[in-house]
Structure formats: structure tokens, C-alpha cells
Amino acid sequence: MKNIFESMRRLAIPAALIAALAGCAGTSKQESTGELIDDSVITTKVKTALLTEEKVPGTSISVTTYKGRVLLAGYVKSPDERQRAEGIARAVPGVRTVNNQIEIK
């Protein structure tokens, strides 16, 4: 009987580790913890780059990131500003694609 409990105890730790790691894994519809952190960093870097660029109204543009895909939305005054914002986002490390939904006002 002691051997059974000893075997169960030895298996409990690896099973708990596997269960914990599985909880952190991403799916096609949900980000993993690491992806969520990476996306937060990308969003912050893109937003900071837009805010520091004088030729782009960074406060008028929202940035959302999901699995490295950046969505830009908001309003600008010219096609040049729209294109410049997209170029800034594409230049940020970790950005896989940019979906530019910025409208010209």
C-alpha cells in the first residue's frame, strides 16, 4: 500500500506542472500569458512612437495588438499622416502585420 501512495506522490508534481503550463498556453482565439505580455509591450512601443512623432497626431490614434497584429484606428488630417502612422507601427520590433483603419477627417 505504501508503494502505491509513493507512486501517486511522485506523479502528482509532474501532473501539477503540466496542468499549470497548459493553463498558460494560447489557442487560436485566446492569447497565452507570454503573448499577452508581448502584445502589451508592442502596443506601448507603437503608441509611444506615435506620440513622439511630430508629423502624426498620436493622441488621435488608438493602438490594439493581438498576437503581434497591430490595429490602428482613429482620425488624421491627411493621407500622409495615415501612411506615416502605419510606417511607424511597422517599424516596431515584434509587429507582424498592421491593419490601418485610420480615417482621414
FIKE-248703 format. One record per residue: residue number from 0; residue in one letter; z, x, y of N, C-alpha, C in turn. Coordinates in steps of 0.02 Angstrom, whole numbers, plus 50000, padded with zeros to 5 digits. Example, Ala and Ser with C-alpha at 12.3 -4.5 7.8 and 13.67 -1.06 7.14 Angstrom:
# residues 2
+-----+--------+-------+-------+-------+-------+-------+-------+-------+-------+-------+
! num ! residu !    nZ !    nX !    nY !   caZ !   caX !   caY !    cZ !    cX !    cY !
+-----+--------+-------+-------+-------+-------+-------+-------+-------+-------+-------+
!   0 !      A ! 50390 ! 50660 ! 49716 ! 50390 ! 50615 ! 49775 ! 50390 ! 50660 ! 49835 !
!   1 !      S ! 50354 ! 50642 ! 49888 ! 50357 ! 50684 ! 49947 ! 50394 ! 50645 ! 50002 !
+-----+--------+-------+-------+-------+-------+-------+-------+-------+-------+-------+
This chain:
# residues 105
+-----+--------+-------+-------+-------+-------+-------+-------+-------+-------+-------+
! num ! residu !    nZ !    nX !    nY !   caZ !   caX !   caY !    cZ !    cX !    cY !
+-----+--------+-------+-------+-------+-------+-------+-------+-------+-------+-------+
!   0 !      M ! 50000 ! 50041 ! 49940 ! 50000 ! 50000 ! 50000 ! 50000 ! 50043 ! 50063 !
!   1 !      K ! 50037 ! 50100 ! 50059 ! 50040 ! 50145 ! 50116 ! 49971 ! 50173 ! 50132 !
!   2 !      N ! 49931 ! 50188 ! 50082 ! 49864 ! 50215 ! 50092 ! 49819 ! 50166 ! 50128 !
!   3 !      I ! 49826 ! 50102 ! 50114 ! 49785 ! 50050 ! 50147 ! 49801 ! 50049 ! 50221 !
!   4 !      F ! 49866 ! 50048 ! 50238 ! 49886 ! 50046 ! 50309 ! 49866 ! 50110 ! 50346 !
!   5 !      E ! 49870 ! 50166 ! 50312 ! 49850 ! 50230 ! 50341 ! 49774 ! 50230 ! 50355 !
!   6 !      S ! 49735 ! 50204 ! 50309 ! 49662 ! 50200 ! 50318 ! 49645 ! 50153 ! 50375 !
!   7 !      M ! 49680 ! 50097 ! 50380 ! 49668 ! 50049 ! 50434 ! 49685 ! 50080 ! 50502 !
!   8 !      R ! 49738 ! 50118 ! 50504 ! 49759 ! 50150 ! 50566 ! 49707 ! 50202 ! 50588 !
!   9 !      R ! 49680 ! 50240 ! 50541 ! 49629 ! 50290 ! 50558 ! 49565 ! 50258 ! 50583 !
!  10 !      L ! 49549 ! 50200 ! 50558 ! 49487 ! 50166 ! 50579 ! 49497 ! 50128 ! 50645 !
!  11 !      A ! 49558 ! 50112 ! 50662 ! 49571 ! 50071 ! 50722 ! 49551 ! 50107 ! 50786 !
!  12 !      I ! 49565 ! 50172 ! 50791 ! 49549 ! 50209 ! 50852 ! 49473 ! 50214 ! 50863 !
!  13 !      P ! 49434 ! 50235 ! 50813 ! 49362 ! 50237 ! 50824 ! 49333 ! 50167 ! 50839 !
!  14 !      A ! 49360 ! 50116 ! 50805 ! 49335 ! 50048 ! 50818 ! 49350 ! 50027 ! 50889 !
!  15 !      A ! 49409 ! 50045 ! 50914 ! 49427 ! 50027 ! 50983 ! 49382 ! 50064 ! 51033 !
!  16 !      L ! 49366 ! 50127 ! 51019 ! 49321 ! 50165 ! 51063 ! 49251 ! 50135 ! 51064 !
!  17 !      I ! 49227 ! 50117 ! 51007 ! 49160 ! 50086 ! 51002 ! 49158 ! 50021 ! 51041 !
!  18 !      A ! 49210 ! 49981 ! 51033 ! 49213 ! 49917 ! 51069 ! 49217 ! 49927 ! 51144 !
!  19 !      A ! 49254 ! 49977 ! 51166 ! 49259 ! 49991 ! 51238 ! 49193 ! 50015 ! 51266 !
!  20 !      L ! 49159 ! 50059 ! 51231 ! 49094 ! 50083 ! 51254 ! 49041 ! 50029 ! 51254 !
!  21 !      A ! 49043 ! 49986 ! 51206 ! 48995 ! 49931 ! 51203 ! 49004 ! 49884 ! 51262 !
!  22 !      G ! 49065 ! 49877 ! 51286 ! 49078 ! 49835 ! 51344 ! 49049 ! 49863 ! 51408 !
!  23 !      C ! 49036 ! 49928 ! 51410 ! 49008 ! 49961 ! 51469 ! 48932 ! 49966 ! 51467 !
!  24 !      A ! 48902 ! 49949 ! 51411 ! 48830 ! 49956 ! 51404 ! 48794 ! 49901 ! 51442 !
!  25 !      G ! 48736 ! 49918 ! 51469 ! 48697 ! 49869 ! 51505 ! 48648 ! 49833 ! 51459 !
!  26 !      T ! 48624 ! 49777 ! 51483 ! 48573 ! 49740 ! 51448 ! 48514 ! 49731 ! 51496 !
!  27 !      S ! 48463 ! 49696 ! 51474 ! 48406 ! 49685 ! 51519 ! 48424 ! 49641 ! 51578 !
!  28 !      K ! 48477 ! 49601 ! 51572 ! 48497 ! 49556 ! 51626 ! 48562 ! 49576 ! 51660 !
!  29 !      Q ! 48595 ! 49626 ! 51634 ! 48659 ! 49647 ! 51662 ! 48663 ! 49723 ! 51664 !
!  30 !      E ! 48688 ! 49749 ! 51720 ! 48693 ! 49821 ! 51727 ! 48755 ! 49848 ! 51691 !
!  31 !      S ! 48749 ! 49910 ! 51668 ! 48807 ! 49944 ! 51641 ! 48850 ! 49967 ! 51700 !
!  32 !      T ! 48910 ! 49990 ! 51686 ! 48954 ! 50014 ! 51739 ! 48922 ! 50073 ! 51775 !
!  33 !      G ! 48892 ! 50119 ! 51738 ! 48860 ! 50176 ! 51769 ! 48801 ! 50156 ! 51813 !
!  34 !      E ! 48761 ! 50108 ! 51790 ! 48704 ! 50085 ! 51830 ! 48728 ! 50051 ! 51894 !
!  35 !      L ! 48782 ! 50013 ! 51889 ! 48810 ! 49979 ! 51947 ! 48832 ! 50030 ! 51999 !
!  36 !      I ! 48865 ! 50083 ! 51977 ! 48887 ! 50136 ! 52023 ! 48826 ! 50171 ! 52053 !
!  37 !      D ! 48777 ! 50189 ! 52011 ! 48717 ! 50221 ! 52035 ! 48682 ! 50178 ! 52087 !
!  38 !      D ! 48676 ! 50113 ! 52074 ! 48643 ! 50068 ! 52121 ! 48681 ! 50063 ! 52186 !
!  39 !      S ! 48747 ! 50064 ! 52183 ! 48787 ! 50062 ! 52245 ! 48774 ! 50124 ! 52287 !
!  40 !      V ! 48769 ! 50181 ! 52255 ! 48755 ! 50244 ! 52290 ! 48685 ! 50241 ! 52321 !
!  41 !      I ! 48636 ! 50217 ! 52283 ! 48567 ! 50212 ! 52308 ! 48565 ! 50166 ! 52369 !
!  42 !      T ! 48597 ! 50108 ! 52363 ! 48598 ! 50059 ! 52418 ! 48628 ! 50091 ! 52481 !
!  43 !      T ! 48683 ! 50126 ! 52472 ! 48717 ! 50159 ! 52529 ! 48672 ! 50212 ! 52560 !
!  44 !      K ! 48639 ! 50252 ! 52519 ! 48595 ! 50304 ! 52545 ! 48535 ! 50275 ! 52582 !
!  45 !      V ! 48506 ! 50222 ! 52555 ! 48448 ! 50191 ! 52588 ! 48470 ! 50160 ! 52654 !
!  46 !      K ! 48525 ! 50123 ! 52653 ! 48548 ! 50090 ! 52714 ! 48566 ! 50142 ! 52768 !
!  47 !      T ! 48599 ! 50196 ! 52747 ! 48616 ! 50249 ! 52795 ! 48553 ! 50281 ! 52824 !
!  48 !      A ! 48504 ! 50294 ! 52782 ! 48441 ! 50323 ! 52806 ! 48406 ! 50276 ! 52855 !
!  49 !      L ! 48408 ! 50211 ! 52842 ! 48376 ! 50163 ! 52887 ! 48414 ! 50159 ! 52954 !
!  50 !      L ! 48480 ! 50163 ! 52951 ! 48520 ! 50159 ! 53012 ! 48513 ! 50221 ! 53056 !
!  51 !      T ! 48499 ! 50278 ! 53025 ! 48493 ! 50340 ! 53065 ! 48423 ! 50351 ! 53091 !
!  52 !      E ! 48375 ! 50314 ! 53066 ! 48305 ! 50320 ! 53089 ! 48297 ! 50279 ! 53153 !
!  53 !      E ! 48278 ! 50313 ! 53207 ! 48270 ! 50279 ! 53272 ! 48211 ! 50231 ! 53275 !
!  54 !      K ! 48159 ! 50244 ! 53234 ! 48098 ! 50204 ! 53237 ! 48100 ! 50143 ! 53191 !
!  55 !      V ! 48159 ! 50129 ! 53163 ! 48167 ! 50071 ! 53119 ! 48232 ! 50035 ! 53138 !
!  56 !      P ! 48228 ! 49968 ! 53145 ! 48289 ! 49931 ! 53162 ! 48332 ! 49920 ! 53099 !
!  57 !      G ! 48370 ! 49971 ! 53081 ! 48409 ! 49971 ! 53019 ! 48458 ! 49913 ! 53013 !
!  58 !      T ! 48483 ! 49889 ! 53069 ! 48531 ! 49834 ! 53066 ! 48497 ! 49768 ! 53049 !
!  59 !      S ! 48431 ! 49765 ! 53054 ! 48394 ! 49704 ! 53039 ! 48367 ! 49702 ! 52968 !
!  60 !      I ! 48383 ! 49754 ! 52929 ! 48356 ! 49759 ! 52861 ! 48412 ! 49760 ! 52811 !
!  61 !      S ! 48408 ! 49716 ! 52761 ! 48458 ! 49717 ! 52707 ! 48429 ! 49755 ! 52648 !
!  62 !      V ! 48474 ! 49787 ! 52610 ! 48454 ! 49828 ! 52553 ! 48494 ! 49805 ! 52492 !
!  63 !      T ! 48458 ! 49790 ! 52438 ! 48490 ! 49772 ! 52375 ! 48457 ! 49815 ! 52321 !
!  64 !      T ! 48499 ! 49840 ! 52275 ! 48472 ! 49883 ! 52222 ! 48495 ! 49857 ! 52154 !
!  65 !      Y ! 48448 ! 49855 ! 52107 ! 48463 ! 49834 ! 52038 ! 48425 ! 49880 ! 51991 !
!  66 !      K ! 48462 ! 49919 ! 51953 ! 48433 ! 49967 ! 51905 ! 48381 ! 50013 ! 51938 !
!  67 !      G ! 48397 ! 50037 ! 51998 ! 48353 ! 50083 ! 52032 ! 48297 ! 50051 ! 52071 !
!  68 !      R ! 48290 ! 49986 ! 52066 ! 48238 ! 49950 ! 52102 ! 48267 ! 49923 ! 52167 !
!  69 !      V ! 48239 ! 49944 ! 52223 ! 48265 ! 49926 ! 52289 ! 48227 ! 49868 ! 52318 !
!  70 !      L ! 48263 ! 49819 ! 52344 ! 48234 ! 49762 ! 52379 ! 48252 ! 49769 ! 52453 !
!  71 !      L ! 48201 ! 49771 ! 52495 ! 48211 ! 49772 ! 52567 ! 48194 ! 49702 ! 52594 !
!  72 !      A ! 48237 ! 49676 ! 52636 ! 48224 ! 49610 ! 52666 ! 48248 ! 49612 ! 52738 !
!  73 !      G ! 48220 ! 49569 ! 52779 ! 48240 ! 49565 ! 52849 ! 48179 ! 49558 ! 52893 !
!  74 !      Y ! 48188 ! 49578 ! 52956 ! 48135 ! 49570 ! 53006 ! 48126 ! 49634 ! 53046 !
!  75 !      V ! 48064 ! 49650 ! 53061 ! 48047 ! 49705 ! 53106 ! 47995 ! 49681 ! 53156 !
!  76 !      K ! 47980 ! 49723 ! 53206 ! 47933 ! 49702 ! 53258 ! 47861 ! 49720 ! 53245 !
!  77 !      S ! 47849 ! 49768 ! 53199 ! 47780 ! 49791 ! 53190 ! 47768 ! 49811 ! 53117 !
!  78 !      P ! 47704 ! 49813 ! 53098 ! 47687 ! 49837 ! 53031 ! 47708 ! 49910 ! 53020 !
!  79 !      D ! 47707 ! 49950 ! 53074 ! 47728 ! 50020 ! 53068 ! 47802 ! 50025 ! 53050 !
!  80 !      E ! 47844 ! 49984 ! 53080 ! 47915 ! 49984 ! 53064 ! 47926 ! 49963 ! 52991 !
!  81 !      R ! 47889 ! 49914 ! 52969 ! 47894 ! 49890 ! 52900 ! 47875 ! 49946 ! 52851 !
!  82 !      Q ! 47820 ! 49979 ! 52864 ! 47796 ! 50032 ! 52820 ! 47844 ! 50092 ! 52823 !
!  83 !      R ! 47869 ! 50107 ! 52882 ! 47917 ! 50163 ! 52890 ! 47980 ! 50150 ! 52849 !
!  84 !      A ! 48006 ! 50089 ! 52851 ! 48066 ! 50072 ! 52813 ! 48054 ! 50081 ! 52739 !
!  85 !      E ! 47997 ! 50060 ! 52715 ! 47980 ! 50068 ! 52644 ! 47977 ! 50142 ! 52625 !
!  86 !      G ! 47946 ! 50182 ! 52667 ! 47941 ! 50253 ! 52654 ! 48009 ! 50287 ! 52652 !
!  87 !      I ! 48053 ! 50266 ! 52695 ! 48121 ! 50293 ! 52696 ! 48156 ! 50277 ! 52630 !
!  88 !      A ! 48150 ! 50214 ! 52608 ! 48181 ! 50193 ! 52545 ! 48153 ! 50232 ! 52486 !
!  89 !      R ! 48088 ! 50240 ! 52484 ! 48056 ! 50275 ! 52428 ! 48078 ! 50349 ! 52424 !
!  90 !      A ! 48096 ! 50378 ! 52480 ! 48115 ! 50449 ! 52482 ! 48186 ! 50462 ! 52457 !
!  91 !      V ! 48225 ! 50410 ! 52447 ! 48294 ! 50418 ! 52424 ! 48294 ! 50434 ! 52349 !
!  92 !      P ! 48329 ! 50487 ! 52329 ! 48333 ! 50504 ! 52258 ! 48363 ! 50447 ! 52216 !
!  93 !      G ! 48332 ! 50434 ! 52160 ! 48356 ! 50381 ! 52115 ! 48319 ! 50315 ! 52122 !
!  94 !      V ! 48281 ! 50308 ! 52177 ! 48243 ! 50246 ! 52188 ! 48182 ! 50247 ! 52142 !
!  95 !      R ! 48177 ! 50196 ! 52099 ! 48121 ! 50191 ! 52052 ! 48062 ! 50154 ! 52084 !
!  96 !      T ! 48076 ! 50098 ! 52114 ! 48024 ! 50059 ! 52148 ! 48054 ! 50027 ! 52210 !
!  97 !      V ! 48010 ! 50006 ! 52256 ! 48033 ! 49970 ! 52316 ! 47993 ! 49906 ! 52322 !
!  98 !      N ! 48029 ! 49850 ! 52327 ! 47999 ! 49785 ! 52339 ! 48011 ! 49770 ! 52412 !
!  99 !      N ! 47959 ! 49776 ! 52453 ! 47965 ! 49768 ! 52525 ! 47951 ! 49696 ! 52545 !
! 100 !      Q ! 48004 ! 49660 ! 52559 ! 47998 ! 49590 ! 52581 ! 48014 ! 49582 ! 52655 !
! 101 !      I ! 48010 ! 49638 ! 52691 ! 48023 ! 49636 ! 52763 ! 47967 ! 49598 ! 52798 !
! 102 !      E ! 47987 ! 49553 ! 52842 ! 47938 ! 49512 ! 52879 ! 47930 ! 49538 ! 52950 !
! 103 !      I ! 47871 ! 49530 ! 52978 ! 47857 ! 49550 ! 53046 ! 47868 ! 49490 ! 53092 !
! 104 !      K ! 47908 ! 49500 ! 53141 ! 47926 ! 49446 ! 53187 ! 47887 ! 49450 ! 53251 !
+-----+--------+-------+-------+-------+-------+-------+-------+-------+-------+-------+
